Amino acid sequence: MNDNADQQPLTAAPSYAAAQLAKAFTTALSHQDADTRRRAEQRGQRWRAVLAGMASGRLTVGSRTPVAGLPAWVTPEAVRGGFATGTASAGGPLRPYEIETARSLGVPAERGALFAHCLTEPGLGRLWDLLDSGHYEIGVPEEAALLTVAWLVRHGATDAALDLVAELEPFADRLRFLPRPADGPAPDPVTAVHRNTVSDTVDTLVRRRPNTAVETQREALSIWQPFGDELLVHWLQTAGDGPDGRVLEVAPDAGWPERGAALLDRYRTLAARHTLCTKHLSPKENLGILRGALEETVAGRPLDARRLGLLRHAVASMVRRRGLPGSVPHTALRRRQAEQAALPSHHALAQVVLRRLAVLPQETGIPEVAPLVGAVSEEESRETGLPAGAAVPPAIRQVVEAALSAPIGTLVERGVVPSAEVLAELVPQLVAATTARAYRDEALRALMAANYRAFRNRRSLLLLDLERQVRIEELPWVLAVNGQRAAVTGEPDGDGALGVLRQLGELAVQAFPGTILPNPLVRELGVLARSCDLGAPFVEELAADIFMGAFGPKFLTAARIAGELLGGTLYERYYGIDYDAIRDLAIAEAGTAPARSGGPRTSPGFARLCAERAGSASDSWSVAANGKVIEQAQILTTHNLATLVHRVGIAPRPGWADLAHRCFVTVCRLTARVEGDRWPLSTIKDAAYAWRQMLFHLSLCPPEEQRRLVAALDEEAARHAPHVATRLAPALAGLALMAEGGSFRADGTAEGGARRFLGWSTGGHWMR
């Protein structure tokens, strides 16, 4: 398998792209929502471009330069799975701001003309003004290129500016190298970050539609039930004095038919105006029976015995259920229903919040949420007709709170950041400012921070054959100012980066125990680690479906760091690891040449060790077999936990014992989902990952505390659904055995049904 990789580059098969195209096509044809159909059609167009590019040879999916003719630094448009479409993200038709800039400068509305103008004295002056004011945005990294040229020229680095222009010029007619105008400089992410902008919040609220079911109920309560009462009163005027109040026992008075005709006229008006509720149209419903009988009677046609029986039954049942109209019970019921119907809808209250948001800067977060989600004021009541004091519902408050701008720890505490994946979305804002501190010049620092944020929006590509994603240092405009970092700072920026790294590591581990660090977050931690020259690698989670059996050297380094922390602990005993042997392997492989000439370095010893521990044959390939090997790599490296503790120095509160317990709660919660799940293997895998994190935290506790916690796990499992304790019993027995100094057999089992808990299996998993 690896030998084949040496002979020719690996490429991705088009089957995945074809399946995604079929899925988008089906959605575009059949979905009820028009916006969803439109988005699916756009996705389908992109997937057609992927397939066409692969068929023509213009696209090499799996390469870090997937588009023929475009260098690696050009940001490619990519779709789900990391497939490039063949289009550059900075390409396509001119944006409105480019057209407006060309008009204001008096140059043709062409990218080449704009590029050329920016290299003139007036053009450079305009770029210098933008650098000084900070009134620009960088949407894709390419939009920072001309600003970098301008900065270099102003600071006398003419040769570097000319070299950069020479590299950009072949693409000047196709790509956007001009920044976008903005109302003001970007906020400082060190003091506050936000998940959504005010504009995002407005868009979300605008898309909210009135709830049809709620509005139907409101119409029934406010229109049709009061009208039904009027019909009932009209018929009761013909009822006798008996206990059943049988209608048509008493001859109606002379004005009864005219009043009935007026009721029918009003019914037709109401039915034309209020169309949500259709129950009144049914001839089998009480309201339909009363109305139909009245139409017959007003028209002068006598009721036959069947219709008369239905009418009397309807009247009797209505009186029996709610009482006579005007009676105390009936009046109280209708008052409560009227109050309920009068409550403002969520849609109406969302419009009030939209009015409040309209006066805020749209491209930033919200510094204070409370004023935006307070009750309707007297002034707003007069302007909108909504009752003063009406409360904004939680569903709308939640949308607004997602735009809160605050320190990242505050956002986690308040639930604005509910997962490690969302945390990973926000971290680039903070890392951008931290890494940009290396530039002493304020304008360059702001530019490089904006460039970093845009670069982190670059979608990862599907890469094969151990290819590496393009790093920000490879962008030509970043290379052009690289000498401005260490050369001008005069002091290391490591302390700042290390402090942020420690803060983020503690936050992720403390807030989301039982969840492995997502790859986007791992990449940001790696950037910070390199920035402060920590010398400790962070390793990503590998995809089992494209794994080719090789690991980079950093995996072995991470495993050696784990051994320095966990040697002789419960973790090492439970998973049967020999960390001394891993240390010796790392020493033996240190300084060896790349495994493949001209290709990426690998650690053959680490790959062999993981395969042996997984029991995988070297000539077998399957997603499950790959998953077993990758899981062993995660076990040996602790998937970055040991690096965070041993090298970064995180110390999460309130301590390792609490984290271990919370990890086990996650294990129980995930195990509960297995019951009745036809495809539970993904859930079992996640439960095993949470179990591994629990073991890591347990291993950092003193022995007495370890024993106490292990003994308490059965009690915690019993708090969940009964099947949870049953499914986890073999794993709990295995943990108790290891805590007492026991050992597993080679197959991970022990006496009494005890088992080592792993997530991947090539056969039927015992937890099923």
Solvent accessible surface area in square Angstrom, and as a share of the most:
residue,aa,sasa,rsa
1,M,96,0.43
2,N,69,0.35
3,D,103,0.53
4,N,68,0.35
5,A,8,0.06
6,D,81,0.42
7,Q,145,0.64
8,Q,106,0.47
9,P,106,0.67
10,L,33,0.17
11,T,88,0.51
12,A,18,0.14
13,A,65,0.50
14,P,72,0.46
15,S,79,0.51
16,Y,84,0.32
17,A,0,0.00
18,A,48,0.37
19,A,58,0.45
20,Q,29,0.13
21,L,35,0.17
22,A,57,0.44
23,K,121,0.51
24,A,3,0.03
25,F,114,0.48
26,T,81,0.47
27,T,31,0.18
28,A,25,0.19
29,L,122,0.61
30,S,80,0.52
31,H,79,0.35
32,Q,174,0.77
33,D,65,0.34
34,A,59,0.46
35,D,56,0.29
36,T,26,0.15
37,R,81,0.30
38,R,117,0.43
39,R,105,0.38
40,A,0,0.00
41,E,93,0.42
42,Q,74,0.33
43,R,93,0.34
44,G,3,0.02
45,Q,98,0.44
46,R,82,0.30
47,W,7,0.02
48,R,112,0.41
49,A,39,0.31
50,V,0,0.00
51,L,41,0.20
52,A,62,0.48
53,G,8,0.08
54,M,37,0.16
55,A,94,0.73
56,S,85,0.55
57,G,53,0.51
58,R,117,0.43
59,L,9,0.05
60,T,57,0.33
61,V,6,0.03
62,G,4,0.04
63,S,23,0.15
64,R,53,0.19
65,T,61,0.35
66,P,9,0.06
67,V,4,0.02
68,A,64,0.50
69,G,66,0.63
70,L,21,0.11
71,P,43,0.27
72,A,19,0.15
73,W,17,0.06
74,V,4,0.02
75,T,5,0.03
76,P,7,0.05
77,E,54,0.24
78,A,13,0.10
79,V,9,0.05
80,R,135,0.49
81,G,42,0.40
82,G,7,0.07
83,F,8,0.03
84,A,1,0.01
85,T,6,0.04
86,G,5,0.05
87,T,62,0.36
88,A,11,0.08
89,S,34,0.22
90,A,0,0.00
91,G,12,0.12
92,G,43,0.42
93,P,120,0.75
94,L,48,0.24
95,R,90,0.33
96,P,107,0.67
97,Y,32,0.12
98,E,2,0.01
99,I,89,0.45
100,E,87,0.39
101,T,8,0.05
102,A,1,0.00
103,R,163,0.59
104,S,72,0.46
105,L,51,0.25
106,G,69,0.67
107,V,34,0.19
108,P,81,0.51
109,A,57,0.44
110,E,104,0.47
111,R,14,0.05
112,G,28,0.27
113,A,23,0.17
114,L,6,0.03
115,F,10,0.04
116,A,57,0.44
117,H,32,0.14
118,C,3,0.02
119,L,62,0.31
120,T,58,0.33
121,E,145,0.65
122,P,92,0.58
123,G,1,0.01
124,L,21,0.10
125,G,23,0.22
126,R,68,0.25
127,L,1,0.00
128,W,65,0.23
129,D,97,0.50
130,L,25,0.12
131,L,7,0.03
132,D,97,0.51
133,S,49,0.32
134,G,13,0.13
135,H,70,0.31
136,Y,16,0.06
137,E,72,0.32
138,I,18,0.09
139,G,25,0.24
140,V,20,0.11
141,P,2,0.01
142,E,0,0.00
143,E,0,0.00
144,A,0,0.00
145,A,0,0.00
146,L,3,0.01
147,L,0,0.00
148,T,0,0.00
149,V,3,0.01
150,A,0,0.00
151,W,6,0.02
152,L,1,0.00
153,V,48,0.27
154,R,89,0.32
155,H,88,0.39
156,G,57,0.55
157,A,28,0.21
158,T,71,0.41
159,D,109,0.56
160,A,33,0.25
161,A,3,0.02
162,L,109,0.54
163,D,99,0.51
164,L,6,0.03
165,V,18,0.10
166,A,67,0.52
167,E,82,0.37
168,L,0,0.00
169,E,98,0.44
170,P,85,0.54
171,F,22,0.09
172,A,8,0.06
173,D,99,0.51
174,R,118,0.43
175,L,5,0.03
176,R,2,0.01
177,F,6,0.03
178,L,5,0.03
179,P,3,0.02
180,R,61,0.22
181,P,79,0.50
182,A,22,0.17
183,D,147,0.76
184,G,27,0.26
185,P,86,0.54
186,A,59,0.46
187,P,70,0.44
188,D,76,0.39
189,P,15,0.10
190,V,65,0.37
191,T,89,0.51
192,A,26,0.20
193,V,2,0.01
194,H,23,0.10
195,R,89,0.32
196,N,45,0.23
197,T,24,0.14
198,V,1,0.00
199,S,28,0.18
200,D,62,0.32
201,T,2,0.01
202,V,33,0.19
203,D,68,0.35
204,T,47,0.28
205,L,0,0.00
206,V,83,0.48
207,R,141,0.52
208,R,72,0.26
209,R,168,0.61
210,P,61,0.39
211,N,88,0.45
212,T,92,0.53
213,A,75,0.58
214,V,68,0.39
215,E,35,0.16
216,T,37,0.21
217,Q,91,0.41
218,R,51,0.19
219,E,15,0.07
220,A,21,0.16
221,L,20,0.10
222,S,52,0.34
223,I,38,0.19
224,W,10,0.03
225,Q,48,0.21
226,P,53,0.33
227,F,3,0.01
228,G,5,0.05
229,D,18,0.09
230,E,70,0.32
231,L,0,0.00
232,L,3,0.02
233,V,62,0.35
234,H,7,0.03
235,W,0,0.00
236,L,40,0.20
237,Q,83,0.37
238,T,0,0.00
239,A,19,0.15
240,G,18,0.18
241,D,155,0.80
242,G,43,0.41
243,P,147,0.93
244,D,98,0.51
245,G,16,0.15
246,R,115,0.42
247,V,0,0.00
248,L,60,0.30
249,E,95,0.43
250,V,69,0.40
251,A,89,0.69
252,P,53,0.34
253,D,79,0.41
254,A,101,0.78
255,G,26,0.25
256,W,2,0.01
257,P,56,0.35
258,E,115,0.52
259,R,97,0.35
260,G,0,0.00
261,A,36,0.28
262,A,61,0.47
263,L,21,0.10
264,L,9,0.04
265,D,80,0.41
266,R,96,0.35
267,Y,14,0.05
268,R,127,0.46
269,T,67,0.39
270,L,20,0.10
271,A,27,0.21
272,A,83,0.64
273,R,165,0.60
274,H,45,0.20
275,T,95,0.55
276,L,84,0.42
277,C,12,0.07
278,T,82,0.48
279,K,130,0.55
280,H,7,0.03
281,L,100,0.50
282,S,36,0.23
283,P,104,0.65
284,K,178,0.75
285,E,61,0.27
286,N,39,0.20
287,L,25,0.12
288,G,3,0.03
289,I,20,0.10
290,L,0,0.00
291,R,34,0.12
292,G,12,0.12
293,A,0,0.00
294,L,0,0.00
295,E,58,0.26
296,E,42,0.19
297,T,41,0.24
298,V,48,0.27
299,A,55,0.43
300,G,62,0.60
301,R,126,0.46
302,P,126,0.79
303,L,30,0.15
304,D,92,0.48
305,A,89,0.69
306,R,179,0.65
307,R,82,0.30
308,L,37,0.19
309,G,39,0.37
310,L,67,0.33
311,L,0,0.00
312,R,48,0.18
313,H,118,0.53
314,A,0,0.00
315,V,4,0.02
316,A,32,0.25
317,S,12,0.08
318,M,16,0.07
319,V,39,0.22
320,R,168,0.61
321,R,167,0.61
322,R,54,0.20
323,G,21,0.20
324,L,95,0.47
325,P,33,0.21
326,G,69,0.66
327,S,35,0.22
328,V,127,0.73
329,P,92,0.58
330,H,10,0.04
331,T,55,0.32
332,A,28,0.21
333,L,43,0.22
334,R,38,0.14
335,R,134,0.49
336,R,143,0.52
337,Q,29,0.13
338,A,57,0.44
339,E,104,0.47
340,Q,85,0.38
341,A,10,0.08
342,A,73,0.57
343,L,109,0.54
344,P,25,0.15
345,S,18,0.12
346,H,95,0.43
347,H,56,0.25
348,A,27,0.21
349,L,6,0.03
350,A,0,0.00
351,Q,68,0.30
352,V,1,0.00
353,V,0,0.00
354,L,25,0.13
355,R,111,0.40
356,R,36,0.13
357,L,0,0.00
358,A,72,0.56
359,V,124,0.72
360,L,49,0.25
361,P,93,0.58
362,Q,64,0.29
363,E,105,0.47
364,T,44,0.25
365,G,7,0.07
366,I,1,0.01
367,P,110,0.69
368,E,108,0.49
369,V,8,0.05
370,A,67,0.52
371,P,84,0.53
372,L,13,0.06
373,V,20,0.11
374,G,29,0.28
375,A,55,0.42
376,V,4,0.02
377,S,51,0.33
378,E,115,0.52
379,E,101,0.45
380,E,25,0.11
381,S,23,0.15
382,R,180,0.66
383,E,97,0.44
384,T,51,0.29
385,G,67,0.65
386,L,25,0.12
387,P,66,0.41
388,A,46,0.36
389,G,51,0.49
390,A,14,0.11
391,A,71,0.55
392,V,2,0.01
393,P,12,0.08
394,P,91,0.57
395,A,41,0.32
396,I,0,0.00
397,R,82,0.30
398,Q,128,0.57
399,V,27,0.16
400,V,0,0.00
401,E,57,0.26
402,A,17,0.13
403,A,0,0.00
404,L,6,0.03
405,S,25,0.16
406,A,11,0.08
407,P,73,0.46
408,I,6,0.03
409,G,18,0.18
410,T,45,0.26
411,L,0,0.00
412,V,21,0.12
413,E,148,0.66
414,R,136,0.50
415,G,47,0.45
416,V,11,0.07
417,V,2,0.01
418,P,82,0.52
419,S,32,0.21
420,A,3,0.02
421,E,90,0.40
422,V,14,0.08
423,L,0,0.00
424,A,4,0.03
425,E,113,0.51
426,L,4,0.02
427,V,0,0.00
428,P,16,0.10
429,Q,37,0.16
430,L,10,0.05
431,V,0,0.00
432,A,0,0.00
433,A,15,0.11
434,T,2,0.01
435,T,15,0.09
436,A,3,0.02
437,R,94,0.34
438,A,5,0.04
439,Y,7,0.03
440,R,155,0.57
441,D,47,0.24
442,E,131,0.59
443,A,17,0.13
444,L,1,0.01
445,R,78,0.28
446,A,51,0.40
447,L,0,0.00
448,M,11,0.05
449,A,10,0.08
450,A,9,0.07
451,N,1,0.00
452,Y,8,0.03
453,R,60,0.22
454,A,2,0.02
455,F,6,0.03
456,R,58,0.21
457,N,120,0.61
458,R,34,0.13
459,R,124,0.45
460,S,43,0.28
461,L,14,0.07
462,L,25,0.13
463,L,22,0.11
464,L,18,0.09
465,D,37,0.19
466,L,63,0.31
467,E,71,0.32
468,R,126,0.46
469,Q,55,0.24
470,V,12,0.07
471,R,78,0.28
472,I,24,0.12
473,E,77,0.34
474,E,52,0.23
475,L,0,0.00
476,P,8,0.05
477,W,0,0.00
478,V,14,0.08
479,L,105,0.52
480,A,26,0.21
481,V,0,0.00
482,N,82,0.42
483,G,49,0.48
484,Q,45,0.20
485,R,63,0.23
486,A,92,0.72
487,A,84,0.65
488,V,38,0.22
489,T,29,0.17
490,G,77,0.74
491,E,128,0.57
492,P,122,0.76
493,D,33,0.17
494,G,15,0.14
495,D,123,0.64
496,G,26,0.25
497,A,1,0.00
498,L,44,0.22
499,G,34,0.33
500,V,14,0.08
501,L,0,0.00
502,R,85,0.31
503,Q,78,0.35
504,L,0,0.00
505,G,0,0.00
506,E,39,0.17
507,L,25,0.12
508,A,2,0.02
509,V,8,0.05
510,Q,52,0.23
511,A,27,0.21
512,F,27,0.11
513,P,14,0.09
514,G,7,0.07
515,T,51,0.29
516,I,22,0.11
517,L,6,0.03
518,P,16,0.10
519,N,43,0.22
520,P,60,0.38
521,L,0,0.00
522,V,1,0.01
523,R,73,0.26
524,E,3,0.01
525,L,0,0.00
526,G,9,0.09
527,V,16,0.09
528,L,0,0.00
529,A,4,0.03
530,R,115,0.42
531,S,24,0.16
532,C,21,0.12
533,D,127,0.66
534,L,36,0.18
535,G,61,0.59
536,A,7,0.05
537,P,27,0.17
538,F,9,0.04
539,V,1,0.01
540,E,46,0.21
541,E,58,0.26
542,L,52,0.26
543,A,50,0.39
544,A,13,0.10
545,D,88,0.46
546,I,59,0.30
547,F,13,0.05
548,M,50,0.22
549,G,31,0.30
550,A,14,0.11
551,F,2,0.01
552,G,16,0.15
553,P,44,0.28
554,K,71,0.30
555,F,14,0.06
556,L,8,0.04
557,T,55,0.32
558,A,1,0.01
559,A,0,0.00
560,R,82,0.30
561,I,2,0.01
562,A,0,0.00
563,G,14,0.13
564,E,88,0.39
565,L,41,0.21
566,L,0,0.00
567,G,45,0.43
568,G,58,0.56
569,T,28,0.16
570,L,2,0.01
571,Y,0,0.00
572,E,26,0.12
573,R,101,0.37
574,Y,0,0.00
575,Y,5,0.02
576,G,47,0.45
577,I,13,0.06
578,D,84,0.44
579,Y,8,0.03
580,D,85,0.44
581,A,49,0.38
582,I,3,0.01
583,R,108,0.39
584,D,76,0.40
585,L,41,0.20
586,A,12,0.09
587,I,97,0.49
588,A,74,0.57
589,E,28,0.13
590,A,73,0.57
591,G,77,0.74
592,T,66,0.38
593,A,83,0.64
594,P,67,0.42
595,A,58,0.45
596,R,41,0.15
597,S,123,0.79
598,G,91,0.88
599,G,29,0.28
600,P,51,0.32
601,R,102,0.37
602,T,18,0.10
603,S,1,0.01
604,P,74,0.47
605,G,3,0.03
606,F,0,0.00
607,A,17,0.13
608,R,138,0.50
609,L,48,0.24
610,C,0,0.00
611,A,29,0.22
612,E,115,0.52
613,R,66,0.24
614,A,8,0.06
615,G,65,0.63
616,S,30,0.19
617,A,59,0.45
618,S,114,0.74
619,D,129,0.67
620,S,54,0.35
621,W,113,0.39
622,S,44,0.28
623,V,66,0.38
624,A,30,0.23
625,A,12,0.09
626,N,11,0.06
627,G,1,0.01
628,K,44,0.19
629,V,13,0.07
630,I,8,0.04
631,E,6,0.03
632,Q,11,0.05
633,A,2,0.01
634,Q,7,0.03
635,I,2,0.01
636,L,1,0.00
637,T,1,0.01
638,T,1,0.01
639,H,2,0.01
640,N,1,0.00
641,L,6,0.03
642,A,0,0.00
643,T,1,0.00
644,L,0,0.00
645,V,25,0.14
646,H,75,0.34
647,R,87,0.32
648,V,1,0.00
649,G,38,0.37
650,I,6,0.03
651,A,66,0.51
652,P,7,0.04
653,R,171,0.63
654,P,102,0.64
655,G,21,0.20
656,W,53,0.19
657,A,19,0.14
658,D,50,0.26
659,L,0,0.00
660,A,2,0.02
661,H,68,0.30
662,R,75,0.27
663,C,0,0.00
664,F,0,0.00
665,V,49,0.28
666,T,15,0.09
667,V,0,0.00
668,C,0,0.00
669,R,111,0.40
670,L,14,0.07
671,T,0,0.00
672,A,36,0.28
673,R,132,0.48
674,V,5,0.03
675,E,96,0.43
676,G,79,0.76
677,D,54,0.28
678,R,183,0.67
679,W,194,0.68
680,P,3,0.02
681,L,85,0.43
682,S,71,0.46
683,T,20,0.12
684,I,0,0.00
685,K,42,0.18
686,D,57,0.29
687,A,0,0.00
688,A,3,0.02
689,Y,10,0.04
690,A,0,0.00
691,W,0,0.00
692,R,7,0.03
693,Q,8,0.04
694,M,1,0.00
695,L,0,0.00
696,F,1,0.00
697,H,1,0.00
698,L,2,0.01
699,S,10,0.06
700,L,41,0.20
701,C,9,0.06
702,P,81,0.51
703,P,87,0.54
704,E,121,0.54
705,E,51,0.23
706,Q,24,0.11
707,R,102,0.37
708,R,138,0.50
709,L,14,0.07
710,V,17,0.10
711,A,79,0.61
712,A,42,0.33
713,L,7,0.03
714,D,88,0.46
715,E,107,0.48
716,E,12,0.06
717,A,0,0.00
718,A,74,0.57
719,R,156,0.57
720,H,52,0.23
721,A,42,0.33
722,P,121,0.76
723,H,38,0.17
724,V,0,0.00
725,A,37,0.29
726,T,99,0.57
727,R,46,0.17
728,L,0,0.00
729,A,51,0.40
730,P,32,0.20
731,A,0,0.00
732,L,16,0.08
733,A,42,0.32
734,G,0,0.00
735,L,0,0.00
736,A,43,0.34
737,L,60,0.30
738,M,1,0.00
739,A,18,0.14
740,E,134,0.60
741,G,57,0.55
742,G,24,0.23
743,S,85,0.55
744,F,26,0.11
745,R,118,0.43
746,A,114,0.88
747,D,105,0.54
748,G,8,0.07
749,T,22,0.13
750,A,9,0.07
751,E,138,0.62
752,G,83,0.79
753,G,49,0.47
754,A,3,0.03
755,R,85,0.31
756,R,45,0.16
757,F,2,0.01
758,L,48,0.24
759,G,4,0.04
760,W,59,0.21
761,S,35,0.23
762,T,86,0.50
763,G,52,0.50
764,G,74,0.71
765,H,13,0.06
766,W,65,0.23
767,M,3,0.01
768,R,143,0.52
